[in-house]
């Protein structure tokens, strides 16, 4: 393996802002990519990605996951994105890294694909879904809106019926409610990687920031004065899992348990 092929060594970042219509946060992308790489390889006996491949909700520009595919032999990813511009950029990224034989991205609705025969053949999904909480989508970048609590998309994904989910869970988007729903649906937390992040242009927008402050004051998450925690967690319904780390995950997200 080329020593440069590690998920944390992403292309040169351009800062925490929009570049050519795409949101760019180097720290979050690196954390997400490294977490996906580590959790998939660490739990390869639990999660059947080597036999089935992996589905991806919202590929974006594919920069993070294309590096994971390049770094992990045998990993195949089928991504779906509703943005034609994102799909075009993703395919350019994938071609540039030479992994188009193992990483494909199609334009369309992920949940429609999930209900198709191809979707039913895959049991593992990776996603860094939109998670900015706000009263409505009238924010700086509407594509990042995750609903009132910020967890609309991950809740929908939990209810889609996949057995294994690798998802980003931020501390200010009501993670306790998300994990409670996951538990009710038969999921346990196999493991996770958590990282502290500073508020960026979008979580720091006054409308969003005030909403986050209100939510966390009501007990729907945690945020510091200008920071929060995001964890990438492997949620699974595998009966082979020997230890549920839900409590540790909530503590890592600064929540009382």
C-alpha positions as CSV (number, residue, x, y, z in Angstrom):
1,X,0.0,0.0,0.0
2,X,1.2,3.5,-0.8
3,X,2.1,5.2,2.5
4,X,0.1,8.2,1.4
5,X,-3.1,6.1,1.2
6,X,-4.5,6.9,4.6
7,X,-7.9,8.5,5.0
8,X,-6.6,11.4,7.1
9,X,-4.3,12.6,4.3
10,X,-6.9,14.4,2.2
11,X,-6.3,16.9,-0.6
12,X,-5.1,20.4,0.5
13,X,-8.0,21.9,2.4
14,X,-9.4,25.3,1.4
15,X,-10.9,26.2,4.8
16,X,-14.3,26.0,6.6
17,X,-16.5,27.6,3.9
18,X,-18.1,27.1,0.5
19,X,-15.8,26.5,-2.4
20,X,-17.5,26.3,-5.8
21,X,-20.8,25.6,-4.1
22,X,-19.4,22.9,-1.8
23,X,-19.0,23.1,1.9
24,X,-15.4,22.4,3.0
25,X,-14.3,21.6,6.5
26,X,-10.9,19.8,6.5
27,X,-11.0,18.6,10.1
28,X,-14.5,17.1,9.9
29,X,-13.8,15.5,6.5
30,X,-10.6,13.9,7.8
31,X,-12.2,12.7,11.0
32,X,-15.2,11.2,9.1
33,X,-12.9,9.5,6.6
34,X,-10.5,8.1,9.1
35,X,-13.4,6.9,11.3
36,X,-15.1,5.1,8.4
37,X,-11.8,3.4,7.4
38,X,-11.0,2.3,11.0
39,X,-14.4,1.1,11.9
40,X,-15.0,-0.9,8.7
41,X,-11.6,-2.6,9.0
42,X,-11.8,-3.2,12.7
43,X,-15.3,-4.7,12.5
44,X,-14.9,-6.6,9.2
45,X,-16.0,-9.8,10.8
46,X,-19.2,-8.2,12.1
47,X,-20.1,-6.0,9.1
48,X,-20.3,-7.9,5.7
49,X,-18.9,-5.1,3.6
50,X,-16.3,-7.3,1.9
51,X,-19.1,-9.6,0.5
52,X,-21.8,-7.0,-0.1
53,X,-20.1,-3.6,-0.5
54,X,-21.4,-0.5,1.2
55,X,-24.0,2.1,0.3
56,X,-23.5,5.8,0.8
57,X,-26.1,8.4,1.6
58,X,-25.1,11.8,0.2
59,X,-21.7,11.5,-1.5
60,X,-21.1,15.2,-1.9
61,X,-17.8,15.7,-3.8
62,X,-16.7,12.1,-2.7
63,X,-13.3,13.5,-1.5
64,X,-13.3,11.8,1.9
65,X,-14.6,8.4,0.9
66,X,-12.7,8.1,-2.3
67,X,-9.5,8.2,-0.2
68,X,-11.0,5.5,2.1
69,X,-11.7,3.3,-1.0
70,X,-8.2,3.8,-2.3
71,X,-6.8,2.9,1.1
72,X,-8.9,-0.2,1.8
73,X,-8.4,-3.1,-0.6
74,X,-11.7,-4.8,-1.5
75,X,-14.0,-2.0,-0.4
76,X,-16.7,-1.2,-2.9
77,X,-19.0,1.8,-2.4
78,X,-22.2,2.7,-4.2
79,X,-23.1,6.4,-3.5
80,X,-26.3,8.3,-4.2
81,X,-26.7,12.1,-4.2
82,X,-29.7,14.3,-5.1
83,X,-27.5,17.0,-6.5
84,X,-26.4,16.7,-10.1
85,X,-23.5,19.1,-9.5
86,X,-22.3,16.9,-6.6
87,X,-22.5,13.8,-8.7
88,X,-20.4,15.4,-11.4
89,X,-17.8,16.5,-8.9
90,X,-17.8,13.2,-7.2
91,X,-17.2,11.3,-10.4
92,X,-14.3,13.7,-11.2
93,X,-12.8,13.0,-7.7
94,X,-13.2,9.2,-8.1
95,X,-11.7,9.1,-11.5
96,X,-8.8,11.3,-10.4
97,X,-7.9,8.8,-7.6
98,X,-8.3,5.8,-9.9
99,X,-11.0,4.1,-7.9
100,X,-13.9,4.2,-10.4
101,X,-13.9,0.4,-10.5
102,X,-14.9,0.2,-6.8
103,X,-16.7,3.5,-6.1
104,X,-19.7,4.6,-8.1
105,X,-22.0,7.6,-7.5
106,X,-25.5,7.9,-9.1
107,X,-27.9,10.8,-9.1
108,X,-31.2,10.2,-7.3
109,X,-33.0,9.7,-4.0
110,X,-31.1,7.4,-1.7
111,X,-34.3,6.0,-0.1
112,X,-35.8,5.2,-3.5
113,X,-32.7,3.3,-4.3
114,X,-32.8,1.6,-0.9
115,X,-36.2,0.2,-1.8
116,X,-34.9,-1.2,-5.1
117,X,-33.6,-4.8,-5.5
118,X,-30.0,-3.4,-5.6
119,X,-30.6,-1.6,-2.3
120,X,-32.0,-4.6,-0.6
121,X,-28.8,-6.5,-1.4
122,X,-26.7,-4.2,0.8
123,X,-26.9,-4.1,4.6
124,X,-24.3,-1.4,5.4
125,X,-24.7,2.3,4.9
126,X,-22.2,5.1,5.6
127,X,-23.4,8.7,5.9
128,X,-22.4,12.1,7.1
129,X,-25.9,13.5,6.8
130,X,-27.0,17.2,7.1
131,X,-27.2,17.9,10.8
132,X,-27.5,21.7,11.3
133,X,-30.6,22.3,13.6
134,X,-32.7,25.3,12.8
135,X,-36.4,26.3,12.8
136,X,-36.4,26.0,9.0
137,X,-34.2,25.7,6.0
138,X,-33.7,29.4,5.5
139,X,-30.1,29.3,6.6
140,X,-26.8,30.1,4.9
141,X,-26.6,26.7,3.2
142,X,-30.0,25.0,3.2
143,X,-28.5,21.7,2.1
144,X,-27.0,21.4,5.6
145,X,-30.3,21.7,7.4
146,X,-31.2,18.7,9.5
147,X,-34.6,19.7,10.8
148,X,-35.6,21.3,14.1
149,X,-33.4,19.1,16.1
150,X,-30.8,18.4,13.4
151,X,-31.4,14.6,13.3
152,X,-34.2,14.3,10.8
153,X,-32.1,12.5,8.2
154,X,-30.4,10.1,10.6
155,X,-33.7,9.1,12.1
156,X,-35.0,8.4,8.6
157,X,-32.0,6.3,7.9
158,X,-32.5,4.3,11.1
159,X,-36.0,3.5,10.0
160,X,-34.9,2.4,6.5
161,X,-34.1,-1.1,7.6
162,X,-30.4,-1.5,7.1
163,X,-28.5,-3.7,9.6
164,X,-25.3,-1.6,9.9
165,X,-25.0,2.1,9.9
166,X,-21.8,4.2,10.0
167,X,-23.0,7.7,10.8
168,X,-21.9,11.1,12.1
169,X,-23.6,12.1,15.3
170,X,-23.0,15.7,16.5
171,X,-23.5,16.6,20.2
172,X,-26.0,19.5,19.5
173,X,-28.4,17.5,17.3
174,X,-30.3,15.6,20.0
175,X,-28.1,12.5,20.0
176,X,-29.8,11.0,23.0
177,X,-33.1,10.9,21.1
178,X,-31.3,9.5,18.1
179,X,-29.8,6.7,20.1
180,X,-33.1,6.0,21.9
181,X,-34.7,5.5,18.6
182,X,-31.9,3.3,17.4
183,X,-32.2,1.1,20.5
184,X,-36.0,0.8,20.0
185,X,-35.2,-0.4,16.4
186,X,-32.7,-3.0,17.6
187,X,-29.4,-1.2,17.1
188,X,-26.4,-1.1,19.4
189,X,-23.3,1.0,19.3
190,X,-20.3,-1.2,18.4
191,X,-17.8,1.6,18.6
192,X,-17.2,5.2,17.7
193,X,-14.6,8.0,17.3
194,X,-15.3,11.4,18.7
195,X,-13.7,14.7,17.9
196,X,-14.2,18.3,19.2
197,X,-14.9,20.9,16.5
198,X,-15.2,24.7,16.5
199,X,-18.4,26.3,15.3
200,X,-18.0,27.2,11.6
201,X,-19.7,29.6,9.3
202,X,-22.9,27.6,9.3
203,X,-23.3,26.4,12.9
204,X,-22.1,29.9,14.0
205,X,-24.8,31.7,12.0
206,X,-26.8,33.8,14.5
207,X,-30.1,32.1,13.7
208,X,-28.6,28.6,14.0
209,X,-26.5,29.5,17.0
210,X,-29.5,30.8,19.0
211,X,-31.5,27.7,18.1
212,X,-28.6,25.4,19.2
213,X,-28.4,27.4,22.5
214,X,-32.2,26.9,23.1
215,X,-32.1,23.2,22.2
216,X,-29.1,22.4,24.5
217,X,-30.7,24.5,27.3
218,X,-33.7,22.2,27.0
219,X,-31.5,19.1,27.3
220,X,-31.5,18.1,23.6
221,X,-27.7,18.0,23.2
222,X,-24.6,19.8,24.2
223,X,-22.5,22.7,22.8
224,X,-19.9,24.9,24.3
225,X,-19.6,28.6,23.8
226,X,-18.1,28.1,20.3
227,X,-17.6,24.4,20.0
228,X,-19.3,21.0,19.9
229,X,-18.3,17.3,19.5
230,X,-19.1,15.0,16.6
231,X,-18.8,11.3,16.8
232,X,-18.7,8.8,13.9
233,X,-20.4,5.7,15.2
234,X,-21.0,2.2,14.0
235,X,-24.6,1.2,14.9
236,X,-25.4,-2.5,14.2
237,X,-28.2,-5.0,14.7
238,X,-25.8,-7.9,14.5
239,X,-26.5,-10.5,17.2
240,X,-22.7,-11.2,17.3
241,X,-21.9,-7.8,19.0
242,X,-20.7,-8.5,22.5
243,X,-20.7,-5.0,23.9
244,X,-23.0,-2.0,23.5
245,X,-21.1,1.3,23.8
246,X,-24.1,3.6,23.8
247,X,-23.4,4.9,27.3
248,X,-19.7,5.7,26.4
249,X,-20.9,7.4,23.2
250,X,-23.3,9.7,25.1
251,X,-20.5,10.6,27.6
252,X,-18.1,11.4,24.7
253,X,-20.8,13.7,23.4
254,X,-20.8,15.5,26.8
255,X,-24.2,14.2,27.8
256,X,-25.2,13.0,31.2
257,X,-26.3,9.4,31.4
